[in-house]
């Protein structure tokens, strides 16, 4: 590397296409190396300068520089910012890339022959797993692979280190104070919900669930012999005053009501705990994407309130923060219920394998999870803003809900509009969305649930145009 870095004024020509903006910026930098206009030792412009020259927000440029650094194309030097690494020109000439050139992945399952993939897949529950730093991820798995497998023939791994680092993570990020021994590591939320009724004594009892709400929770409880009761939600989530008199438990998503996106205010949280204390009921708190808030700081979890540890079963997951395919979640039940729940989970084979637990523990303990959270929050915030702006431009009569948090927004439609038919119409135009009515049991709601996590900023406008075209038969007045 030269002794003195040469400052370069990059005039990047971003390649067109649906690829995420950060990938296109990284590709353009590699193209500059391949063409010889960039050389090892050259100093790249600051992220702010490059963002201004490209007329973009700074987030995608920061993500692109992170990607280039993770691949070894650039290094950071004190006082010099990002500098092209030695040998980067040879790597570019050899065709080495910084990412896999495929569309944003999802957990939608295998494609069937002849199916046309959606141009814009906005179905909820799909984080952008390509944002995970591959270097940090591989390092975590190398650490896990270097450990000698345990010889415990018991019901499942102890996950001692994972529970320790998760306890610290929950204390810092969600305000939840829980001892490592009180955490149970489980293979995802959905399967684990089926173990709750038997372990918590809820078989045959009434459990209140939000309406509209998380369909998998409804299915899990009903399948296990619970009498489920629908409680309508409003702009503040579930109202404790509407809980059935015979309810033994309430399942809630207070940090970001699923799917409408409301944040339960502290007044209702206190009322919910007062109900639990008065009736000796349980509150099952699903904190599935409580880490993602964009305009204000996240509220601590409901479990963080004084006295909540006696009545709240806390559920957290790596599904939205890292990847759904990891299949790792955690439960923090009241201590008297811990052993009963652990035995029930183990009897059903609901355990996480040892290697996965070791890898995730290293990913958290190394600080990679905190770095990843900061990176994806910047990216998702930019994508959310792009989609909201585009929808407002092309559908000025439509209101969006749940824009403050999470990974999706809700576009409400009038009650006389068949949102299933709208979704079918959108599919024919290449856009996949979910109908709001599919999340309701008794509530009469119509709308579209739109996830922006995998939607590049450059694709927000064409996606919004597609929405506007599909909704064209509706009058602007009807959509208000």
C-alpha positions as a Markdown table, in Angstrom:
| # | Residue | x | y | z |
|---|---|---|---|---|
| 1 | Unk | 0.0 | 0.0 | 0.0 |
| 2 | Unk | 1.4 | 3.4 | -0.9 |
| 3 | Unk | 2.7 | 5.5 | 2.0 |
| 4 | Unk | 0.4 | 8.4 | 1.1 |
| 5 | Unk | -3.2 | 7.7 | 0.2 |
| 6 | Unk | -4.6 | 9.3 | -3.0 |
| 7 | Unk | -8.0 | 10.9 | -2.5 |
| 8 | Unk | -10.5 | 9.9 | -5.2 |
| 9 | Unk | -13.6 | 11.7 | -6.3 |
| 10 | Unk | -15.8 | 8.8 | -7.2 |
| 11 | Unk | -18.3 | 9.3 | -9.9 |
| 12 | Unk | -20.2 | 6.1 | -9.6 |
| 13 | Unk | -22.6 | 4.8 | -12.2 |
| 14 | Unk | -25.0 | 2.7 | -10.2 |
| 15 | Unk | -26.2 | -0.4 | -12.2 |
| 16 | Unk | -30.0 | -0.5 | -12.7 |
| 17 | Unk | -32.2 | -3.3 | -11.4 |
| 18 | Unk | -34.1 | -4.5 | -8.3 |
| 19 | Unk | -31.0 | -5.3 | -6.2 |
| 20 | Unk | -30.7 | -3.5 | -2.8 |
| 21 | Unk | -29.1 | -0.1 | -3.1 |
| 22 | Unk | -26.2 | -1.1 | -0.8 |
| 23 | Unk | -25.3 | -4.0 | -3.2 |
| 24 | Unk | -25.5 | -1.7 | -6.2 |
| 25 | Unk | -23.2 | 0.8 | -4.6 |
| 26 | Unk | -20.7 | -1.9 | -3.6 |
| 27 | Unk | -20.8 | -3.4 | -7.1 |
| 28 | Unk | -20.1 | 0.0 | -8.6 |
| 29 | Unk | -17.0 | 0.5 | -6.4 |
| 30 | Unk | -15.7 | -3.0 | -7.4 |
| 31 | Unk | -16.3 | -2.0 | -11.1 |
| 32 | Unk | -14.1 | 1.1 | -10.5 |
| 33 | Unk | -11.4 | -1.2 | -9.2 |
| 34 | Unk | -11.8 | -3.6 | -12.1 |
| 35 | Unk | -11.5 | -0.7 | -14.6 |
| 36 | Unk | -8.4 | 0.7 | -12.9 |
| 37 | Unk | -9.9 | 4.0 | -11.8 |
| 38 | Unk | -9.5 | 2.9 | -8.2 |
| 39 | Unk | -6.2 | 1.4 | -6.9 |
| 40 | Unk | -5.0 | -0.1 | -3.6 |
| 41 | Unk | -4.2 | 2.7 | -1.1 |
| 42 | Unk | -6.8 | 5.1 | -2.5 |
| 43 | Unk | -9.0 | 6.8 | 0.1 |
| 44 | Unk | -12.7 | 6.6 | -0.6 |
| 45 | Unk | -14.9 | 9.6 | -0.1 |
| 46 | Unk | -16.7 | 9.9 | 3.2 |
| 47 | Unk | -20.1 | 8.2 | 3.3 |
| 48 | Unk | -21.7 | 11.7 | 3.7 |
| 49 | Unk | -19.9 | 13.0 | 0.6 |
| 50 | Unk | -20.6 | 10.0 | -1.5 |
| 51 | Unk | -24.3 | 10.0 | -0.4 |
| 52 | Unk | -24.6 | 13.7 | -1.4 |
| 53 | Unk | -23.0 | 13.1 | -4.8 |
| 54 | Unk | -25.4 | 10.1 | -5.5 |
| 55 | Unk | -28.4 | 12.1 | -4.1 |
| 56 | Unk | -29.1 | 9.3 | -1.7 |
| 57 | Unk | -29.6 | 9.0 | 2.1 |
| 58 | Unk | -26.4 | 8.1 | 4.0 |
| 59 | Unk | -27.7 | 4.8 | 5.2 |
| 60 | Unk | -27.2 | 2.7 | 2.0 |
| 61 | Unk | -23.7 | 4.2 | 1.5 |
| 62 | Unk | -22.8 | 3.2 | 5.1 |
| 63 | Unk | -24.1 | -0.3 | 4.5 |
| 64 | Unk | -22.2 | -0.5 | 1.2 |
| 65 | Unk | -18.9 | 0.5 | 2.9 |
| 66 | Unk | -19.6 | -2.1 | 5.6 |
| 67 | Unk | -20.2 | -4.7 | 2.9 |
| 68 | Unk | -16.9 | -3.8 | 1.1 |
| 69 | Unk | -15.0 | -3.9 | 4.4 |
| 70 | Unk | -16.5 | -7.3 | 5.3 |
| 71 | Unk | -15.5 | -8.7 | 1.9 |
| 72 | Unk | -11.9 | -7.3 | 2.4 |
| 73 | Unk | -12.1 | -4.7 | -0.4 |
| 74 | Unk | -11.5 | -1.8 | 1.9 |
| 75 | Unk | -10.0 | -1.2 | 5.3 |
| 76 | Unk | -10.5 | 1.5 | 7.8 |
| 77 | Unk | -7.5 | 3.6 | 8.9 |
| 78 | Unk | -7.4 | 6.2 | 11.7 |
| 79 | Unk | -7.6 | 9.6 | 10.1 |
| 80 | Unk | -8.1 | 8.3 | 6.6 |
| 81 | Unk | -11.5 | 6.7 | 6.6 |
| 82 | Unk | -12.1 | 3.9 | 4.2 |
| 83 | Unk | -9.0 | 3.0 | 2.2 |
| 84 | Unk | -8.8 | 0.4 | -0.7 |
| 85 | Unk | -7.1 | -2.7 | 0.6 |
| 86 | Unk | -3.9 | -4.2 | -0.9 |
| 87 | Unk | -4.8 | -6.7 | -3.6 |
| 88 | Unk | -8.3 | -5.4 | -4.0 |
| 89 | Unk | -7.6 | -4.7 | -7.7 |
| 90 | Unk | -6.6 | -8.3 | -8.3 |
| 91 | Unk | -9.7 | -9.6 | -6.5 |
| 92 | Unk | -11.9 | -7.3 | -8.6 |
| 93 | Unk | -10.2 | -8.5 | -11.8 |
| 94 | Unk | -10.7 | -12.1 | -10.7 |
| 95 | Unk | -14.5 | -11.5 | -10.4 |
| 96 | Unk | -14.7 | -11.7 | -6.6 |
| 97 | Unk | -18.0 | -10.1 | -5.4 |
| 98 | Unk | -19.2 | -8.8 | -2.1 |
| 99 | Unk | -22.6 | -10.6 | -2.0 |
| 100 | Unk | -24.6 | -13.3 | -3.7 |
| 101 | Unk | -26.4 | -11.9 | -6.7 |
| 102 | Unk | -29.9 | -13.1 | -5.9 |
| 103 | Unk | -33.1 | -11.4 | -4.9 |
| 104 | Unk | -33.8 | -10.8 | -1.2 |
| 105 | Unk | -34.5 | -14.1 | 0.4 |
| 106 | Unk | -37.6 | -15.1 | 2.3 |
| 107 | Unk | -39.0 | -17.9 | 4.3 |
| 108 | Unk | -41.9 | -18.4 | 2.0 |
| 109 | Unk | -40.9 | -22.0 | 1.2 |
| 110 | Unk | -39.9 | -23.8 | -2.0 |
| 111 | Unk | -41.1 | -22.5 | -5.3 |
| 112 | Unk | -43.2 | -24.8 | -7.5 |
| 113 | Unk | -42.2 | -25.3 | -11.1 |
| 114 | Unk | -44.0 | -22.8 | -13.3 |
| 115 | Unk | -44.6 | -20.3 | -10.4 |
| 116 | Unk | -43.6 | -16.8 | -11.3 |
| 117 | Unk | -41.8 | -15.2 | -8.3 |
| 118 | Unk | -43.1 | -11.8 | -7.2 |
| 119 | Unk | -41.3 | -8.8 | -8.4 |
| 120 | Unk | -42.0 | -7.2 | -5.0 |
| 121 | Unk | -42.5 | -9.6 | -2.1 |
| 122 | Unk | -44.1 | -7.5 | 0.6 |
| 123 | Unk | -45.5 | -10.3 | 2.7 |
| 124 | Unk | -44.9 | -9.7 | 6.4 |
| 125 | Unk | -42.4 | -11.6 | 8.6 |
| 126 | Unk | -39.5 | -11.5 | 6.3 |
| 127 | Unk | -36.4 | -9.6 | 7.4 |
| 128 | Unk | -33.5 | -9.0 | 5.0 |
| 129 | Unk | -31.1 | -11.8 | 6.0 |
| 130 | Unk | -28.6 | -10.6 | 3.5 |
| 131 | Unk | -27.8 | -7.7 | 5.9 |
| 132 | Unk | -26.1 | -10.2 | 8.3 |
| 133 | Unk | -22.4 | -9.6 | 8.3 |
| 134 | Unk | -21.0 | -12.8 | 6.7 |
| 135 | Unk | -17.6 | -12.3 | 8.4 |
| 136 | Unk | -19.1 | -12.1 | 11.9 |
| 137 | Unk | -21.5 | -14.9 | 11.2 |
| 138 | Unk | -18.8 | -17.2 | 10.0 |
| 139 | Unk | -16.6 | -16.3 | 12.9 |
| 140 | Unk | -19.4 | -17.2 | 15.3 |
| 141 | Unk | -19.9 | -20.6 | 13.7 |
| 142 | Unk | -16.2 | -21.3 | 13.7 |
| 143 | Unk | -16.2 | -20.7 | 17.4 |
| 144 | Unk | -19.1 | -23.1 | 17.8 |
| 145 | Unk | -17.4 | -25.6 | 15.6 |
| 146 | Unk | -14.3 | -25.6 | 17.7 |
| 147 | Unk | -16.2 | -26.7 | 20.8 |
| 148 | Unk | -16.1 | -30.4 | 21.7 |
| 149 | Unk | -19.7 | -31.7 | 21.6 |
| 150 | Unk | -21.2 | -32.5 | 25.0 |
| 151 | Unk | -22.0 | -36.1 | 26.0 |
| 152 | Unk | -25.1 | -35.3 | 28.0 |
| 153 | Unk | -27.7 | -37.8 | 27.0 |
| 154 | Unk | -30.4 | -35.8 | 28.8 |
| 155 | Unk | -33.5 | -34.1 | 27.2 |
| 156 | Unk | -31.6 | -31.3 | 25.6 |
| 157 | Unk | -28.5 | -29.0 | 25.7 |
| 158 | Unk | -28.2 | -26.6 | 28.7 |
| 159 | Unk | -27.2 | -23.6 | 26.6 |
| 160 | Unk | -25.6 | -22.0 | 29.6 |
| 161 | Unk | -23.5 | -19.4 | 27.7 |
| 162 | Unk | -26.4 | -18.5 | 25.4 |
| 163 | Unk | -28.7 | -17.9 | 28.4 |
| 164 | Unk | -26.1 | -15.7 | 30.1 |
| 165 | Unk | -25.6 | -13.5 | 27.0 |
| 166 | Unk | -29.3 | -13.4 | 26.3 |
| 167 | Unk | -30.0 | -12.2 | 29.9 |
| 168 | Unk | -27.5 | -9.4 | 29.4 |
| 169 | Unk | -29.0 | -8.6 | 25.9 |
| 170 | Unk | -32.5 | -8.4 | 27.3 |
| 171 | Unk | -31.4 | -6.2 | 30.2 |
| 172 | Unk | -29.7 | -3.7 | 27.8 |
| 173 | Unk | -32.1 | -3.7 | 24.9 |
| 174 | Unk | -35.5 | -4.5 | 26.4 |
| 175 | Unk | -35.1 | -3.4 | 30.1 |
| 176 | Unk | -35.9 | -7.0 | 31.2 |
| 177 | Unk | -34.1 | -8.2 | 34.3 |
| 178 | Unk | -34.0 | -12.0 | 34.3 |
| 179 | Unk | -31.6 | -14.5 | 35.7 |
| 180 | Unk | -30.0 | -16.8 | 33.1 |
| 181 | Unk | -31.4 | -19.8 | 34.9 |
| 182 | Unk | -34.9 | -18.5 | 34.4 |
| 183 | Unk | -34.6 | -18.3 | 30.6 |
| 184 | Unk | -35.7 | -21.2 | 28.4 |
| 185 | Unk | -34.2 | -21.5 | 24.9 |
| 186 | Unk | -36.8 | -22.9 | 22.4 |
| 187 | Unk | -36.9 | -23.6 | 18.6 |
| 188 | Unk | -39.0 | -20.7 | 17.5 |
| 189 | Unk | -42.2 | -19.1 | 18.9 |
| 190 | Unk | -44.8 | -20.9 | 16.9 |
| 191 | Unk | -44.0 | -24.4 | 18.0 |
| 192 | Unk | -43.4 | -23.3 | 21.6 |
| 193 | Unk | -46.8 | -21.7 | 21.9 |
| 194 | Unk | -48.3 | -25.2 | 21.7 |
| 195 | Unk | -46.5 | -26.2 | 24.9 |
| 196 | Unk | -47.9 | -23.3 | 26.9 |
| 197 | Unk | -51.5 | -24.5 | 27.6 |
| 198 | Unk | -50.5 | -27.8 | 29.2 |
| 199 | Unk | -47.5 | -26.3 | 31.1 |
| 200 | Unk | -49.4 | -23.3 | 32.4 |
| 201 | Unk | -52.7 | -25.0 | 33.2 |
| 202 | Unk | -54.7 | -23.3 | 30.5 |
| 203 | Unk | -56.2 | -26.4 | 28.8 |
| 204 | Unk | -60.0 | -25.9 | 28.9 |
| 205 | Unk | -59.5 | -22.3 | 30.2 |
| 206 | Unk | -60.3 | -19.0 | 28.4 |
| 207 | Unk | -57.4 | -17.1 | 26.9 |
| 208 | Unk | -57.9 | -13.7 | 25.4 |
| 209 | Unk | -56.2 | -12.8 | 22.1 |
| 210 | Unk | -56.0 | -9.6 | 20.1 |
| 211 | Unk | -58.3 | -9.3 | 17.2 |
| 212 | Unk | -57.0 | -8.9 | 14.6 |
| 213 | Unk | -53.9 | -10.7 | 15.8 |
| 214 | Unk | -51.2 | -13.3 | 15.4 |
| 215 | Unk | -53.0 | -16.2 | 13.6 |
| 216 | Unk | -50.4 | -18.8 | 14.7 |
| 217 | Unk | -51.1 | -18.0 | 18.3 |
| 218 | Unk | -54.9 | -18.5 | 17.7 |
| 219 | Unk | -54.2 | -21.9 | 16.0 |
| 220 | Unk | -51.7 | -23.1 | 18.6 |
| 221 | Unk | -54.0 | -22.4 | 21.6 |
| 222 | Unk | -57.2 | -23.7 | 19.9 |
| 223 | Unk | -55.4 | -26.9 | 18.9 |
| 224 | Unk | -54.3 | -27.5 | 22.4 |
| 225 | Unk | -57.8 | -27.3 | 23.9 |
| 226 | Unk | -57.9 | -23.6 | 25.0 |
| 227 | Unk | -61.1 | -21.6 | 24.7 |
| 228 | Unk | -59.9 | -18.6 | 22.7 |
| 229 | Unk | -61.7 | -15.2 | 23.1 |
| 230 | Unk | -61.3 | -12.4 | 20.7 |
| 231 | Unk | -60.7 | -8.9 | 22.1 |
| 232 | Unk | -60.8 | -6.0 | 19.6 |
| 233 | Unk | -57.8 | -3.7 | 19.4 |
| 234 | Unk | -57.6 | 0.0 | 18.8 |
| 235 | Unk | -54.9 | 2.6 | 18.3 |
| 236 | Unk | -53.4 | 1.7 | 21.7 |
| 237 | Unk | -53.6 | -2.1 | 21.2 |
| 238 | Unk | -55.6 | -4.3 | 23.5 |
| 239 | Unk | -57.8 | -2.6 | 26.1 |
| 240 | Unk | -57.6 | -4.5 | 29.5 |
| 241 | Unk | -61.1 | -3.3 | 30.3 |
| 242 | Unk | -62.5 | -5.5 | 27.5 |
| 243 | Unk | -61.0 | -8.7 | 28.8 |
| 244 | Unk | -63.6 | -11.5 | 29.4 |
| 245 | Unk | -64.5 | -12.0 | 33.0 |
| 246 | Unk | -63.5 | -15.7 | 32.9 |
| 247 | Unk | -60.1 | -15.1 | 31.1 |
| 248 | Unk | -57.3 | -17.0 | 32.7 |
| 249 | Unk | -54.6 | -15.4 | 30.5 |
| 250 | Unk | -54.2 | -12.8 | 27.8 |
| 251 | Unk | -51.8 | -13.0 | 24.8 |
| 252 | Unk | -50.6 | -9.6 | 23.7 |
| 253 | Unk | -48.0 | -7.9 | 21.5 |
| 254 | Unk | -47.6 | -4.6 | 23.4 |
| 255 | Unk | -44.4 | -3.3 | 21.8 |
| 256 | Unk | -45.8 | -3.5 | 18.2 |
| 257 | Unk | -49.3 | -4.9 | 18.0 |
| 258 | Unk | -49.4 | -7.5 | 15.3 |
| 259 | Unk | -50.5 | -6.7 | 12.6 |
| 260 | Unk | -51.9 | -3.2 | 13.1 |
| 261 | Unk | -48.7 | -1.8 | 14.7 |
| 262 | Unk | -50.1 | 0.0 | 17.8 |
| 263 | Unk | -47.8 | 0.5 | 20.8 |
| 264 | Unk | -49.6 | -0.2 | 24.1 |
| 265 | Unk | -49.1 | 2.9 | 26.3 |
| 266 | Unk | -47.9 | 2.6 | 29.9 |
| 267 | Unk | -51.3 | 3.3 | 31.3 |
| 268 | Unk | -52.8 | 0.2 | 29.6 |
| 269 | Unk | -49.7 | -1.9 | 30.5 |
| 270 | Unk | -50.2 | -1.0 | 34.2 |
| 271 | Unk | -53.9 | -1.9 | 33.9 |
| 272 | Unk | -53.1 | -5.2 | 32.3 |
| 273 | Unk | -50.7 | -6.1 | 35.2 |
| 274 | Unk | -53.3 | -4.9 | 37.7 |
| 275 | Unk | -55.8 | -7.3 | 36.0 |
| 276 | Unk | -53.3 | -10.2 | 36.3 |
| 277 | Unk | -52.6 | -9.5 | 40.0 |
| 278 | Unk | -56.3 | -9.1 | 40.8 |
| 279 | Unk | -57.4 | -12.3 | 39.0 |
| 280 | Unk | -54.2 | -14.3 | 39.3 |
| 281 | Unk | -54.2 | -14.4 | 35.6 |
| 282 | Unk | -51.2 | -14.7 | 33.2 |
| 283 | Unk | -50.0 | -12.2 | 30.6 |
| 284 | Unk | -48.2 | -13.8 | 27.6 |
| 285 | Unk | -46.1 | -11.1 | 26.1 |
| 286 | Unk | -44.8 | -11.7 | 22.6 |
| 287 | Unk | -42.0 | -9.2 | 22.0 |
| 288 | Unk | -41.4 | -10.4 | 18.5 |
| 289 | Unk | -39.9 | -7.2 | 17.0 |
| 290 | Unk | -39.8 | -4.8 | 19.9 |
| 291 | Unk | -36.2 | -3.8 | 18.9 |
| 292 | Unk | -37.4 | -1.8 | 15.8 |
| 293 | Unk | -38.6 | 1.7 | 16.4 |
| 294 | Unk | -37.5 | 4.6 | 14.2 |
| 295 | Unk | -38.8 | 7.9 | 15.3 |
| 296 | Unk | -38.7 | 7.5 | 19.1 |
| 297 | Unk | -36.8 | 5.2 | 21.5 |
| 298 | Unk | -38.4 | 1.7 | 22.0 |
| 299 | Unk | -40.5 | 1.4 | 25.1 |
| 300 | Unk | -39.1 | -1.3 | 27.5 |
| 301 | Unk | -40.9 | -4.6 | 27.4 |
| 302 | Unk | -44.0 | -5.1 | 29.5 |
| 303 | Unk | -42.0 | -7.6 | 31.5 |
| 304 | Unk | -39.7 | -4.8 | 32.7 |
| 305 | Unk | -42.5 | -3.3 | 34.9 |
| 306 | Unk | -42.2 | -3.8 | 38.7 |
| 307 | Unk | -44.0 | -7.0 | 39.7 |
| 308 | Unk | -44.4 | -8.2 | 36.1 |
| 309 | Unk | -42.1 | -11.2 | 36.8 |
| 310 | Unk | -44.8 | -12.7 | 38.8 |
| 311 | Unk | -47.5 | -12.6 | 36.1 |
| 312 | Unk | -45.8 | -12.3 | 32.7 |
| 313 | Unk | -44.5 | -15.0 | 30.4 |
| 314 | Unk | -42.1 | -13.1 | 28.2 |
| 315 | Unk | -41.3 | -14.4 | 24.7 |
| 316 | Unk | -38.5 | -13.1 | 22.5 |
| 317 | Unk | -37.1 | -14.3 | 19.3 |
| 318 | Unk | -34.1 | -14.0 | 16.9 |
| 319 | Unk | -36.5 | -14.4 | 14.0 |
| 320 | Unk | -36.9 | -10.8 | 12.9 |
| 321 | Unk | -33.6 | -9.5 | 14.3 |
| 322 | Unk | -31.4 | -12.1 | 12.6 |
| 323 | Unk | -33.2 | -14.8 | 10.6 |
| 324 | Unk | -36.5 | -16.8 | 10.8 |
| 325 | Unk | -34.6 | -19.9 | 9.6 |
| 326 | Unk | -32.4 | -19.8 | 12.7 |
| 327 | Unk | -35.4 | -21.1 | 14.7 |
| 328 | Unk | -34.3 | -19.7 | 18.1 |
| 329 | Unk | -36.5 | -18.0 | 20.6 |
| 330 | Unk | -36.5 | -17.6 | 24.4 |
| 331 | Unk | -39.1 | -17.7 | 27.1 |
| 332 | Unk | -38.9 | -16.1 | 30.6 |
| 333 | Unk | -41.9 | -17.4 | 32.6 |
| 334 | Unk | -42.7 | -16.6 | 36.2 |
| 335 | Unk | -40.2 | -18.7 | 38.3 |
| 336 | Unk | -42.9 | -21.0 | 39.8 |
| 337 | Unk | -43.9 | -22.1 | 36.3 |
| 338 | Unk | -40.3 | -22.4 | 34.9 |
| 339 | Unk | -39.7 | -26.1 | 35.6 |
| 340 | Unk | -43.2 | -27.2 | 34.5 |
| 341 | Unk | -42.7 | -25.3 | 31.2 |
| 342 | Unk | -39.2 | -26.7 | 30.7 |
| 343 | Unk | -40.4 | -30.3 | 31.2 |
| 344 | Unk | -43.3 | -29.8 | 28.8 |
| 345 | Unk | -41.0 | -28.3 | 26.1 |
| 346 | Unk | -38.5 | -31.2 | 26.5 |
| 347 | Unk | -41.2 | -33.8 | 26.4 |
| 348 | Unk | -42.3 | -32.5 | 23.1 |
| 349 | Unk | -38.7 | -32.4 | 21.8 |
| 350 | Unk | -38.8 | -28.6 | 21.5 |
| 351 | Unk | -35.1 | -28.0 | 22.0 |
| 352 | Unk | -32.4 | -26.1 | 20.1 |
| 353 | Unk | -29.3 | -28.0 | 19.0 |
| 354 | Unk | -26.0 | -27.3 | 20.8 |
| 355 | Unk | -24.1 | -25.9 | 17.8 |
| 356 | Unk | -26.8 | -23.3 | 17.0 |
| 357 | Unk | -26.9 | -22.2 | 20.6 |
| 358 | Unk | -23.1 | -21.8 | 20.8 |
| 359 | Unk | -23.0 | -19.9 | 17.5 |
| 360 | Unk | -25.7 | -17.5 | 18.5 |
| 361 | Unk | -24.1 | -17.0 | 21.9 |
| 362 | Unk | -20.8 | -16.0 | 20.2 |
| 363 | Unk | -22.7 | -13.7 | 17.8 |
| 364 | Unk | -24.3 | -11.9 | 20.7 |
| 365 | Unk | -21.3 | -11.9 | 23.1 |
| 366 | Unk | -18.9 | -10.6 | 20.4 |
| 367 | Unk | -21.0 | -7.4 | 19.9 |
| 368 | Unk | -21.9 | -8.5 | 16.3 |
| 369 | Unk | -25.6 | -8.6 | 17.2 |
| 370 | Unk | -25.5 | -5.0 | 18.5 |
| 371 | Unk | -23.7 | -3.9 | 15.3 |
| 372 | Unk | -26.1 | -5.8 | 13.1 |
| 373 | Unk | -29.1 | -4.2 | 15.0 |
| 374 | Unk | -27.7 | -0.7 | 14.3 |
| 375 | Unk | -27.1 | -1.5 | 10.7 |
| 376 | Unk | -30.5 | -3.0 | 9.9 |
| 377 | Unk | -32.3 | -0.3 | 11.8 |
| 378 | Unk | -30.7 | 2.3 | 9.6 |
| 379 | Unk | -31.6 | 0.3 | 6.5 |
| 380 | Unk | -35.1 | -0.5 | 7.5 |
| 381 | Unk | -35.8 | 3.1 | 8.5 |
| 382 | Unk | -34.7 | 4.3 | 5.0 |
| 383 | Unk | -36.8 | 1.6 | 3.3 |
| 384 | Unk | -39.8 | 2.5 | 5.4 |
| 385 | Unk | -39.4 | 6.2 | 4.6 |
| 386 | Unk | -39.1 | 5.4 | 0.9 |
| 387 | Unk | -42.3 | 3.3 | 0.9 |
| 388 | Unk | -44.3 | 5.7 | 2.9 |
| 389 | Unk | -43.3 | 8.6 | 0.6 |
| 390 | Unk | -44.1 | 6.6 | -2.5 |
| 391 | Unk | -47.5 | 5.4 | -1.3 |
| 392 | Unk | -48.4 | 9.0 | -0.2 |
| 393 | Unk | -47.4 | 10.2 | -3.7 |
| 394 | Unk | -49.3 | 7.6 | -5.7 |
| 395 | Unk | -52.3 | 7.0 | -3.3 |
| 396 | Unk | -52.8 | 10.4 | -1.6 |
| 397 | Unk | -56.2 | 9.4 | -0.2 |
| 398 | Unk | -54.9 | 6.3 | 1.6 |
| 399 | Unk | -53.7 | 6.3 | 5.2 |
| 400 | Unk | -50.9 | 4.0 | 6.5 |
| 401 | Unk | -50.9 | 2.6 | 10.0 |
| 402 | Unk | -48.1 | 1.1 | 12.1 |
| 403 | Unk | -45.4 | 3.2 | 10.5 |
| 404 | Unk | -43.5 | 3.9 | 13.7 |
| 405 | Unk | -42.1 | 0.5 | 14.4 |
| 406 | Unk | -41.5 | -3.1 | 13.2 |
| 407 | Unk | -41.0 | -4.2 | 9.6 |
| 408 | Unk | -44.4 | -3.6 | 8.0 |
| 409 | Unk | -47.1 | -1.0 | 7.5 |
| 410 | Unk | -50.9 | -1.5 | 7.1 |
| 411 | Unk | -52.8 | 0.1 | 4.3 |
| 412 | Unk | -56.4 | 0.3 | 5.4 |
| 413 | Unk | -59.3 | -0.3 | 3.0 |
| 414 | Unk | -63.0 | 0.3 | 3.4 |
| 415 | Unk | -65.0 | -2.5 | 4.9 |
| 416 | Unk | -66.9 | -3.1 | 1.6 |
| 417 | Unk | -63.6 | -3.8 | -0.3 |
| 418 | Unk | -62.6 | -7.4 | -0.7 |
| 419 | Unk | -58.9 | -7.3 | 0.3 |
| 420 | Unk | -58.5 | -10.9 | -0.8 |
| 421 | Unk | -59.5 | -9.9 | -4.3 |
| 422 | Unk | -57.1 | -7.0 | -4.1 |
| 423 | Unk | -54.3 | -9.3 | -3.1 |
| 424 | Unk | -55.1 | -11.5 | -6.0 |
| 425 | Unk | -55.1 | -8.6 | -8.4 |
| 426 | Unk | -51.8 | -7.4 | -7.0 |
| 427 | Unk | -50.3 | -10.9 | -7.5 |
| 428 | Unk | -51.2 | -10.7 | -11.1 |
| 429 | Unk | -49.1 | -7.5 | -11.3 |
| 430 | Unk | -46.1 | -9.1 | -9.6 |
| 431 | Unk | -46.6 | -7.8 | -6.0 |
| 432 | Unk | -47.2 | -10.2 | -3.1 |
| 433 | Unk | -49.0 | -8.8 | 0.0 |
| 434 | Unk | -51.1 | -10.2 | 2.8 |
| 435 | Unk | -54.8 | -9.3 | 3.3 |
| 436 | Unk | -55.6 | -7.7 | 6.7 |
| 437 | Unk | -58.8 | -9.7 | 7.0 |
| 438 | Unk | -56.8 | -12.9 | 7.2 |
| 439 | Unk | -55.6 | -11.8 | 10.7 |
| 440 | Unk | -59.1 | -11.2 | 12.1 |
| 441 | Unk | -61.6 | -13.5 | 13.8 |
| 442 | Unk | -64.5 | -11.4 | 14.7 |
| 443 | Unk | -63.3 | -7.9 | 13.8 |
| 444 | Unk | -64.4 | -6.5 | 10.4 |
| 445 | Unk | -61.1 | -5.1 | 9.0 |
| 446 | Unk | -59.9 | -4.7 | 5.4 |
| 447 | Unk | -56.5 | -3.7 | 4.2 |
| 448 | Unk | -53.1 | -4.8 | 3.0 |
| 449 | Unk | -50.2 | -5.7 | 5.3 |
| 450 | Unk | -47.0 | -4.6 | 3.5 |
| 451 | Unk | -43.5 | -5.5 | 4.7 |
| 452 | Unk | -40.7 | -3.1 | 3.6 |
| 453 | Unk | -37.7 | -5.0 | 5.1 |
| 454 | Unk | -36.7 | -6.5 | 1.7 |
| 455 | Unk | -37.9 | -3.7 | -0.5 |
| 456 | Unk | -34.9 | -1.6 | -1.9 |
| 457 | Unk | -35.4 | 2.1 | -1.7 |
| 458 | Unk | -35.2 | 2.3 | -5.5 |
| 459 | Unk | -38.1 | -0.1 | -5.8 |
| 460 | Unk | -40.5 | 1.7 | -3.5 |
| 461 | Unk | -41.9 | 4.0 | -6.2 |
| 462 | Unk | -42.7 | 1.2 | -8.8 |
| 463 | Unk | -44.2 | -0.9 | -6.0 |
| 464 | Unk | -46.4 | 2.0 | -4.9 |
| 465 | Unk | -47.4 | 2.5 | -8.6 |
| 466 | Unk | -48.4 | -1.1 | -8.7 |
| 467 | Unk | -50.5 | -0.7 | -5.6 |
| 468 | Unk | -52.2 | 2.4 | -7.1 |
| 469 | Unk | -53.0 | 0.6 | -10.4 |
| 470 | Unk | -54.5 | -2.4 | -8.5 |
| 471 | Unk | -56.6 | -0.1 | -6.4 |
| 472 | Unk | -57.7 | 2.1 | -9.3 |
| 473 | Unk | -61.3 | 0.7 | -9.4 |
| 474 | Unk | -61.8 | 2.2 | -5.9 |
| 475 | Unk | -62.7 | 5.8 | -5.8 |
| 476 | Unk | -60.3 | 8.2 | -3.8 |
| 477 | Unk | -63.2 | 9.0 | -1.5 |
| 478 | Unk | -63.8 | 5.4 | -0.7 |
| 479 | Unk | -60.2 | 4.9 | 0.2 |
| 480 | Unk | -60.0 | 7.6 | 2.7 |
